[in-house]
């Protein structure tokens, strides 16, 4: 029950936010931005990016721009202070204060509701009065730009990058609209030089357009089409075997094409204005282990958690047992970062526990437990179990899905799900599964054939977008 009101609020606010897969972005914001960008002198391009990025972010709630500006200004000032400090103790104190302020903002807006609701459940059970509390609305993209700010401060403290001297450039980095609300999670030093000088060319712009169109088609034609199958299964009061497995598979496909589609669109948009973002997905569903999966899925977040959390906890420098603990804690905290709900914590613990077991097995025996093809199947089953936790509204809902997956509630489709199972959705679901495993081949050999289909597919996706209801990106809720 803790997440229901939060999710409704999330959906409500997303109706008023500007997203890449919307007509207002495609036919108004983007052409206007690109038109101004390419006639603006170089010295003013960062300022233009900043203005349009703030407009993009403030489309939903202009008042939350104040929080974004405050985080940006505070991080900029603390970084300069850390660089100027001569004593290591003083540098560490400044880093601690700067990181703590960012974490306090994240904690209040993202976890206050969860904390008070959990406290009230405990107080109710003990017979005490509940704490009165006005629920806090989560600013869209907060988790991502807080992570950008924290990594910036830590990089300055570690002397891995010089602090930004130009406030406009730094503010434009934090607010850069392609990655502002759902990543990728970028480190400042990767883009700092690109703010000073970057290439603008027809080749780079056209490649950006192609990548953007690919991501758009992933989102609209595949993720949005199979979404009703997942929604129906996870909403079923007593999901059957068919319900539960269809829902788990559909959500597995939906989440991948939704989030990798967003990432493609972000990378493509950035490339249109000369920025090169790192890859964020590398065929994660062909992984032979959960360890390999996290090297391929949301790679920018995985790298951030490793660099700024796992290493800060001690990494593998303090013995085997401490390494296992650090690995487990990193994944639990990574799960909590995704959302203020026990389902995300258990999801993080699920992955953390498997990572620990895989690390132990590798160190003990030096080879995989299963042959490659069985490893892929095993990994996908483990990932889908995790996605059930990730998608479920609460632990009880996840339990109902697991009961269904075990066949404890009957075998055939229930009426609540069956009416959503249409031939076109099943066809797209099967196509999506096939595409997941064809992607490695397409990257090597099939691009020359696929590009001829891209423009008609993109036009089909635009037409589909105009005729369907609003469907926000899944990662916007984080």
FENSULVEN-V669404 format. One record per pair of residues at least 12 apart in sequence whose C-alpha atoms are under 8 Angstrom apart, sorted by the first residue. I is the first residue (numbers start at 1). J is the second residue. D is the distance in whole Angstrom. If there is no record, write none. Layout:
# FENSULVEN-V669404
I|J|D + I|J|D
This chain:
# FENSULVEN-V669404
1|393|8 + 1|394|7 + 2|114|7 + 2|117|7 + 2|118|8 + 2|341|7 + 2|394|7 + 3|340|8 + 3|341|7 + 3|393|6 + 3|394|7 + 4|393|7 + 7|477|8 + 9|137|7 + 10|138|8 + 10|477|6 + 13|60|7 + 14|60|8 + 14|472|6 + 14|476|8 + 15|470|7 + 15|472|8 + 16|59|7 + 16|60|5 + 17|57|8 + 17|59|6 + 17|60|4 + 18|56|7 + 18|57|8 + 18|59|6 + 18|60|7 + 19|472|7 + 19|473|8 + 20|262|8 + 20|265|7 + 21|216|7 + 21|219|8 + 21|220|8 + 21|465|7 + 22|465|7 + 23|465|8 + 23|466|7 + 33|52|7 + 34|273|8 + 37|49|8 + 37|273|8 + 46|168|6 + 46|169|6 + 46|172|6 + 46|195|7 + 47|168|6 + 47|169|8 + 47|172|7 + 49|172|6 + 49|176|7 + 50|168|7 + 50|171|7 + 50|172|5 + 50|175|7 + 50|176|7 + 52|177|8 + 53|172|8 + 53|175|6 + 53|176|6 + 53|177|5 + 54|175|7 + 54|177|8 + 56|177|7 + 57|177|7 + 64|139|7 + 68|145|8 + 68|175|8 + 69|171|8 + 71|102|7 + 71|146|7 + 71|149|7 + 72|149|7 + 72|170|8 + 72|171|6 + 72|174|7 + 73|171|8 + 74|98|7 + 75|98|7 + 75|149|6 + 75|150|8 + 75|152|8 + 75|153|7 + 76|163|8 + 76|164|7 + 76|167|7 + 76|170|7 + 78|94|7 + 78|95|7 + 78|98|6 + 78|153|7 + 79|152|8 + 79|153|6 + 79|156|6 + 79|157|8 + 79|163|6 + 80|163|6 + 80|164|8 + 81|94|7 + 82|94|6 + 82|95|7 + 82|156|7 + 82|157|6 + 83|156|7 + 83|157|7 + 83|162|8 + 83|163|7 + 91|157|7 + 92|157|8 + 95|153|7 + 95|154|7 + 95|157|7 + 98|150|8 + 98|153|7 + 99|150|6 + 99|153|7 + 102|146|6 + 102|149|8 + 102|150|7 + 103|146|8 + 106|142|7 + 106|143|7 + 106|146|7 + 109|136|6 + 109|137|7 + 109|138|5 + 109|139|7 + 110|136|8 + 110|138|6 + 110|339|8 + 110|340|7 + 111|340|6 + 112|135|8 + 112|136|7 + 113|135|6 + 113|136|6 + 114|340|6 + 114|341|7 + 116|131|7 + 116|133|7 + 140|181|6 + 140|476|7 + 140|477|7 + 140|478|8 + 141|180|6 + 141|181|4 + 141|182|6 + 141|476|7 + 141|478|7 + 142|181|7 + 142|478|8 + 143|337|7 + 143|478|7 + 144|180|7 + 144|181|7 + 144|182|6 + 144|183|6 + 144|185|6 + 145|174|6 + 145|175|8 + 145|180|7 + 145|181|8 + 147|185|7 + 148|174|7 + 148|185|7 + 148|186|6 + 148|187|6 + 148|188|7 + 149|174|7 + 151|187|6 + 151|188|8 + 151|304|8 + 151|308|7 + 152|187|7 + 152|188|6 + 154|308|8 + 160|189|8 + 161|189|6 + 164|192|8 + 169|195|7 + 173|188|7 + 173|191|8 + 178|265|8 + 178|266|5 + 178|267|7 + 178|269|6 + 178|270|6 + 179|266|6 + 181|476|6 + 182|262|8 + 182|475|6 + 182|476|6 + 182|478|8 + 183|263|7 + 184|263|7 + 184|266|8 + 184|280|7 + 184|298|8 + 184|300|6 + 184|301|7 + 185|300|5 + 185|301|6 + 185|304|7 + 186|300|7 + 191|275|8 + 194|275|7 + 198|274|6 + 198|275|7 + 199|274|5 + 199|275|8 + 200|272|8 + 200|273|7 + 200|274|5 + 201|274|8 + 204|271|6 + 204|272|7 + 204|274|7 + 205|271|6 + 205|272|4 + 205|273|7 + 205|274|7 + 206|272|7 + 207|268|7 + 207|271|7 + 207|272|8 + 208|267|7 + 208|268|4 + 208|269|6 + 208|270|7 + 208|271|5 + 208|272|5 + 209|268|6 + 209|269|7 + 209|272|7 + 210|268|7 + 210|454|8 + 211|264|6 + 211|265|6 + 211|267|7 + 211|268|5 + 212|264|6 + 212|265|4 + 212|266|7 + 212|267|7 + 212|268|5 + 212|269|6 + 213|265|7 + 213|454|7 + 213|455|8 + 213|458|6 + 214|261|7 + 214|264|7 + 214|265|8 + 214|454|7 + 214|458|8 + 215|260|7 + 215|261|4 + 215|262|6 + 215|263|7 + 215|264|5 + 215|265|5 + 216|261|6 + 216|262|7 + 216|265|7 + 216|458|7 + 216|461|7 + 217|261|8 + 217|457|7 + 217|458|6 + 217|461|6 + 218|257|5 + 218|258|7 + 218|260|8 + 218|261|5 + 219|257|6 + 219|258|5 + 219|259|8 + 219|261|5 + 219|262|7 + 220|461|6 + 220|464|7 + 220|465|7 + 221|461|6 + 221|464|8 + 222|254|7 + 222|257|7 + 222|428|6 + 222|429|7 + 222|432|7 + 223|253|7 + 223|254|4 + 223|255|7 + 223|256|8 + 223|257|5 + 223|258|5 + 224|254|7 + 224|258|8 + 224|471|7 + 225|425|6 + 225|428|7 + 226|250|6 + 226|251|8 + 226|253|8 + 226|254|6 + 226|425|6 + 226|426|8 + 226|428|7 + 226|429|6 + 227|250|7 + 227|251|7 + 227|254|6 + 228|420|7 + 229|246|7 + 229|247|6 + 229|250|6 + 229|251|8 + 229|417|7 + 229|420|6 + 229|421|7 + 229|425|8 + 230|246|7 + 230|247|4 + 230|248|7 + 230|249|8 + 230|250|5 + 230|251|5 + 231|247|7 + 232|247|7 + 232|416|7 + 232|417|5 + 232|420|7 + 233|246|7 + 233|247|5 + 233|416|8 + 233|417|6 + 234|247|7 + 234|391|8 + 234|392|7 + 234|397|8 + 234|401|7 + 236|416|6 + 236|417|7 + 237|400|8 + 238|400|7 + 238|404|7 + 238|409|7 + 239|400|7 + 239|401|6 + 239|403|8 + 239|404|5 + 239|409|7 + 239|414|7 + 240|404|5 + 240|405|7 + 240|407|6 + 240|408|7 + 240|409|5 + 240|410|5 + 240|411|5 + 240|412|6 + 240|413|6 + 240|414|7 + 241|404|5 + 241|405|5 + 241|406|7 + 241|407|5 + 241|408|7 + 241|409|7 + 241|410|6 + 241|411|5 + 241|412|7 + 241|413|8 + 242|404|8 + 242|405|8 + 242|411|6 + 242|412|6 + 242|413|5 + 243|404|7 + 243|412|8 + 243|413|6 + 243|414|7 + 243|417|6 + 244|401|6 + 244|402|7 + 244|404|5 + 244|405|5 + 245|404|8 + 245|405|6 + 248|384|6 + 248|385|8 + 248|387|7 + 248|388|6 + 249|384|7 + 250|429|7 + 251|387|7 + 251|391|8 + 252|384|6 + 252|387|7 + 253|429|7 + 253|432|7 + 253|433|7 + 255|474|7 + 258|473|6 + 258|474|7 + 259|473|7 + 259|474|7 + 259|475|7 + 260|280|8 + 260|281|7 + 262|473|7 + 263|280|7 + 278|300|8 + 279|299|7 + 279|300|8 + 280|296|8 + 280|297|7 + 280|298|5 + 280|299|5 + 280|300|6 + 281|296|5 + 281|297|5 + 281|298|6 + 281|299|6 + 282|296|5 + 282|297|7 + 283|296|6 + 283|297|8 + 283|436|7 + 283|439|7 + 283|440|7 + 284|296|5 + 284|297|5 + 285|376|8 + 285|380|7 + 285|436|7 + 285|437|8 + 286|376|6 + 286|437|7 + 287|375|8 + 287|376|6 + 287|379|7 + 288|372|6 + 288|373|8 + 288|374|8 + 288|375|4 + 288|376|4 + 288|377|8 + 288|378|8 + 288|379|6 + 289|358|8 + 289|375|6 + 289|376|7 + 289|378|8 + 289|379|5 + 290|351|7 + 290|354|7 + 290|355|6 + 290|358|8 + 290|379|6 + 290|382|8 + 290|383|8 + 291|355|6 + 291|358|7 + 305|330|7 + 305|334|7 + 306|330|8 + 309|330|6 + 310|326|6 + 310|327|7 + 310|330|6 + 313|326|6 + 314|326|7 + 315|327|8 + 324|356|6 + 327|352|6 + 327|355|7 + 327|356|7 + 328|349|7 + 328|352|4 + 328|353|6 + 328|355|8 + 328|356|7 + 329|349|8 + 329|352|7 + 330|352|8 + 331|348|5 + 331|349|6 + 331|351|7 + 331|352|5 + 332|345|6 + 332|346|7 + 332|347|8 + 332|348|4 + 332|349|5 + 332|352|7 + 333|345|7 + 333|348|7 + 334|348|6 + 335|347|6 + 335|348|4 + 335|349|8 + 336|348|7 + 337|478|8 + 338|478|5 + 339|477|8 + 339|478|6 + 341|394|7 + 342|394|7 + 342|395|7 + 343|389|5 + 343|390|6 + 343|392|7 + 343|393|8 + 343|394|6 + 343|395|6 + 343|398|8 + 344|389|7 + 344|390|6 + 346|389|7 + 347|386|6 + 347|387|8 + 347|389|6 + 347|390|6 + 350|386|7 + 351|386|7 + 388|401|7
